[in-house]
Amino acid sequence: MIVAGLLCACSPSSAPTAAPAQSPASAQPPVAESGAPVAADVAALNTRFDPARDPAADLAVAQAEARRTGKRIVLDVGGEWCSWCHLLDAFIEGDADVRTLVDTKYVWMKVNYSEDNENAAFLSQFPTIKGYPHLFVLDADGKLLHSQFTGELEADKGQPKGYNRERFLAFVQAWAP
């Protein structure tokens, strides 16, 4: 029975528009026997914007990890096509204080938005996005706490292209648990 369930879970799903919208709370995360999300699944949430990933299933993993660790969730909506998305990744990776704060307070989850997969059904539960990347802060139960237009976190004109450290840190600290 377990094998049959695993085979069903791994079979290809229908097109996003044909699939019924799945409530984030109803999705079941991959978990180890201890009830904790599998470490590889948690790490994969922030690897890259992947049109093949299922954001509802990913959110279930993020929720389980957030509950286990007392963190909040950030949905980072963007795509591999998005230069500002890559700048945000480089900014977070390149600043030890920012990286530490993000890692200790949040489960960071990338949600793909691209021509290959707009994830329209999943994203329809959130406010309209003005531009990419866009960040949604959720509590451990998946409840929306804040919608952040990242243009407000960018460096000032006349500065090198990227993000403003003080504004970004203030954002991350303001919504931390």
Secondary structure by P-SEA (a helix, b strand, c coil): caaaaaaaaaccccccccccccccccccccccccccccaaaaaaccccccccccaaaaaaaaaaaaaaccbbbbbcccccccaaaaaaaaaaaacaaaaaaaaaccbbbbbbbccccccccccccccccccccbbbbbccccccccccccccccccccccccccaaaaaaaaaaacc
